[in-house]
Amino acid sequence: MRRDGPVVVLGLLGTSVLAMLIHGVLAVKLGIAYAIPTTIVAAIAAGVALRGPLGQALARVLHGESVDLPPEQVLGELDDLRTRLAELEERADFSERLLAAQREEAEKK
């Protein structure tokens, strides 16, 4: 069981405060035509997000409930996905190098 719930909540709070400060600065610089629509959209998005699983998880953490780690099967699948992603990145890098070499040869001709 993890006990890092307060750290997560403080991190989210800090991120939210920073986002509100950036939004405030942009609202002052860009004016009301920016401020009103973006504030409405952000409020709706936050409401939808916090009514779902994210909000329920935050409520459990704020009420002091412990947060369980995901099952071993999920962690295993996550490791498999990371491995597959690394292989795809290697393939993309190889393809980029191959295309760059072909372009260089075409430019020399």
Rosetta constraint file for C-alpha pairs under 8 A:
AtomPair CA 1 CA 66 HARMONIC 6.57 0.50
AtomPair CA 1 CA 67 HARMONIC 6.15 0.50
AtomPair CA 1 CA 68 HARMONIC 4.90 0.50
AtomPair CA 1 CA 69 HARMONIC 6.13 0.50
AtomPair CA 2 CA 66 HARMONIC 6.50 0.50
AtomPair CA 2 CA 67 HARMONIC 5.67 0.50
AtomPair CA 2 CA 68 HARMONIC 6.25 0.50
AtomPair CA 2 CA 69 HARMONIC 6.91 0.50
AtomPair CA 3 CA 66 HARMONIC 6.38 0.50
AtomPair CA 3 CA 67 HARMONIC 7.13 0.50
AtomPair CA 4 CA 8 HARMONIC 6.47 0.50
AtomPair CA 5 CA 9 HARMONIC 6.26 0.50
AtomPair CA 5 CA 61 HARMONIC 5.44 0.50
AtomPair CA 5 CA 62 HARMONIC 7.68 0.50
AtomPair CA 5 CA 66 HARMONIC 7.64 0.50
AtomPair CA 5 CA 67 HARMONIC 7.34 0.50
AtomPair CA 6 CA 10 HARMONIC 6.05 0.50
AtomPair CA 6 CA 61 HARMONIC 7.23 0.50
AtomPair CA 6 CA 62 HARMONIC 7.54 0.50
AtomPair CA 7 CA 11 HARMONIC 6.07 0.50
AtomPair CA 8 CA 12 HARMONIC 6.19 0.50
AtomPair CA 9 CA 13 HARMONIC 6.07 0.50
AtomPair CA 9 CA 58 HARMONIC 7.27 0.50
AtomPair CA 9 CA 61 HARMONIC 7.80 0.50
AtomPair CA 9 CA 62 HARMONIC 7.77 0.50
AtomPair CA 10 CA 14 HARMONIC 6.03 0.50
AtomPair CA 11 CA 15 HARMONIC 6.13 0.50
AtomPair CA 12 CA 16 HARMONIC 6.05 0.50
AtomPair CA 13 CA 17 HARMONIC 6.18 0.50
AtomPair CA 14 CA 18 HARMONIC 6.19 0.50
AtomPair CA 15 CA 19 HARMONIC 6.13 0.50
AtomPair CA 16 CA 20 HARMONIC 6.16 0.50
AtomPair CA 17 CA 21 HARMONIC 6.21 0.50
AtomPair CA 18 CA 22 HARMONIC 6.25 0.50
AtomPair CA 19 CA 23 HARMONIC 6.06 0.50
AtomPair CA 20 CA 24 HARMONIC 6.03 0.50
AtomPair CA 21 CA 25 HARMONIC 6.26 0.50
AtomPair CA 22 CA 26 HARMONIC 6.21 0.50
AtomPair CA 23 CA 27 HARMONIC 5.97 0.50
AtomPair CA 23 CA 35 HARMONIC 7.87 0.50
AtomPair CA 24 CA 28 HARMONIC 6.21 0.50
AtomPair CA 25 CA 29 HARMONIC 6.25 0.50
AtomPair CA 26 CA 30 HARMONIC 5.74 0.50
AtomPair CA 26 CA 31 HARMONIC 7.84 0.50
AtomPair CA 26 CA 34 HARMONIC 7.95 0.50
AtomPair CA 26 CA 35 HARMONIC 7.78 0.50
AtomPair CA 27 CA 31 HARMONIC 5.30 0.50
AtomPair CA 27 CA 32 HARMONIC 6.65 0.50
AtomPair CA 27 CA 34 HARMONIC 6.09 0.50
AtomPair CA 27 CA 35 HARMONIC 4.78 0.50
AtomPair CA 28 CA 32 HARMONIC 7.89 0.50
AtomPair CA 30 CA 34 HARMONIC 5.99 0.50
AtomPair CA 30 CA 35 HARMONIC 7.65 0.50
AtomPair CA 31 CA 35 HARMONIC 6.33 0.50
AtomPair CA 32 CA 36 HARMONIC 5.94 0.50
AtomPair CA 33 CA 37 HARMONIC 7.15 0.50
AtomPair CA 34 CA 38 HARMONIC 6.24 0.50
AtomPair CA 35 CA 39 HARMONIC 5.91 0.50
AtomPair CA 36 CA 40 HARMONIC 6.22 0.50
AtomPair CA 37 CA 41 HARMONIC 6.18 0.50
AtomPair CA 38 CA 42 HARMONIC 5.94 0.50
AtomPair CA 39 CA 43 HARMONIC 6.03 0.50
AtomPair CA 40 CA 44 HARMONIC 6.24 0.50
AtomPair CA 41 CA 45 HARMONIC 6.10 0.50
AtomPair CA 42 CA 46 HARMONIC 6.01 0.50
AtomPair CA 43 CA 47 HARMONIC 6.08 0.50
AtomPair CA 44 CA 48 HARMONIC 6.18 0.50
AtomPair CA 45 CA 49 HARMONIC 6.07 0.50
AtomPair CA 46 CA 50 HARMONIC 5.94 0.50
AtomPair CA 47 CA 51 HARMONIC 6.17 0.50
AtomPair CA 48 CA 52 HARMONIC 6.66 0.50
AtomPair CA 49 CA 53 HARMONIC 7.79 0.50
AtomPair CA 49 CA 54 HARMONIC 6.44 0.50
AtomPair CA 49 CA 55 HARMONIC 6.74 0.50
AtomPair CA 50 CA 54 HARMONIC 5.74 0.50
AtomPair CA 50 CA 55 HARMONIC 3.89 0.50
AtomPair CA 50 CA 56 HARMONIC 7.36 0.50
AtomPair CA 51 CA 55 HARMONIC 5.32 0.50
AtomPair CA 51 CA 56 HARMONIC 7.09 0.50
AtomPair CA 52 CA 56 HARMONIC 6.46 0.50
AtomPair CA 53 CA 57 HARMONIC 6.07 0.50
AtomPair CA 54 CA 58 HARMONIC 6.19 0.50
AtomPair CA 55 CA 59 HARMONIC 6.07 0.50
AtomPair CA 56 CA 60 HARMONIC 6.28 0.50
AtomPair CA 57 CA 61 HARMONIC 6.30 0.50
AtomPair CA 58 CA 62 HARMONIC 6.06 0.50
AtomPair CA 59 CA 63 HARMONIC 6.11 0.50
AtomPair CA 60 CA 64 HARMONIC 6.41 0.50
AtomPair CA 60 CA 65 HARMONIC 5.32 0.50
AtomPair CA 60 CA 66 HARMONIC 7.65 0.50
AtomPair CA 60 CA 67 HARMONIC 7.92 0.50
AtomPair CA 61 CA 65 HARMONIC 5.48 0.50
AtomPair CA 61 CA 66 HARMONIC 6.77 0.50
AtomPair CA 61 CA 67 HARMONIC 7.12 0.50
AtomPair CA 70 CA 74 HARMONIC 6.33 0.50
AtomPair CA 70 CA 75 HARMONIC 6.84 0.50
AtomPair CA 71 CA 75 HARMONIC 6.60 0.50
AtomPair CA 72 CA 76 HARMONIC 6.08 0.50
AtomPair CA 73 CA 77 HARMONIC 6.24 0.50
AtomPair CA 74 CA 78 HARMONIC 6.13 0.50
AtomPair CA 75 CA 79 HARMONIC 6.27 0.50
AtomPair CA 76 CA 80 HARMONIC 6.31 0.50
AtomPair CA 77 CA 81 HARMONIC 6.20 0.50
AtomPair CA 78 CA 82 HARMONIC 6.20 0.50
AtomPair CA 79 CA 83 HARMONIC 6.25 0.50
AtomPair CA 80 CA 84 HARMONIC 6.25 0.50
AtomPair CA 81 CA 85 HARMONIC 6.03 0.50
AtomPair CA 82 CA 86 HARMONIC 6.16 0.50
AtomPair CA 83 CA 87 HARMONIC 6.33 0.50
AtomPair CA 84 CA 88 HARMONIC 6.22 0.50
AtomPair CA 85 CA 89 HARMONIC 6.16 0.50
AtomPair CA 86 CA 90 HARMONIC 6.28 0.50
AtomPair CA 87 CA 91 HARMONIC 6.28 0.50
AtomPair CA 88 CA 92 HARMONIC 6.13 0.50
AtomPair CA 89 CA 93 HARMONIC 6.13 0.50
AtomPair CA 90 CA 94 HARMONIC 6.16 0.50
AtomPair CA 91 CA 95 HARMONIC 6.12 0.50
AtomPair CA 92 CA 96 HARMONIC 6.11 0.50
AtomPair CA 93 CA 97 HARMONIC 6.22 0.50
AtomPair CA 94 CA 98 HARMONIC 6.13 0.50
AtomPair CA 95 CA 99 HARMONIC 6.10 0.50
AtomPair CA 96 CA 100 HARMONIC 6.07 0.50
AtomPair CA 97 CA 101 HARMONIC 6.15 0.50
AtomPair CA 98 CA 102 HARMONIC 6.27 0.50
AtomPair CA 99 CA 103 HARMONIC 6.18 0.50
AtomPair CA 100 CA 104 HARMONIC 6.21 0.50
AtomPair CA 101 CA 105 HARMONIC 6.26 0.50
AtomPair CA 102 CA 106 HARMONIC 6.15 0.50
AtomPair CA 103 CA 107 HARMONIC 6.12 0.50
AtomPair CA 104 CA 108 HARMONIC 6.31 0.50
AtomPair CA 105 CA 109 HARMONIC 6.56 0.50
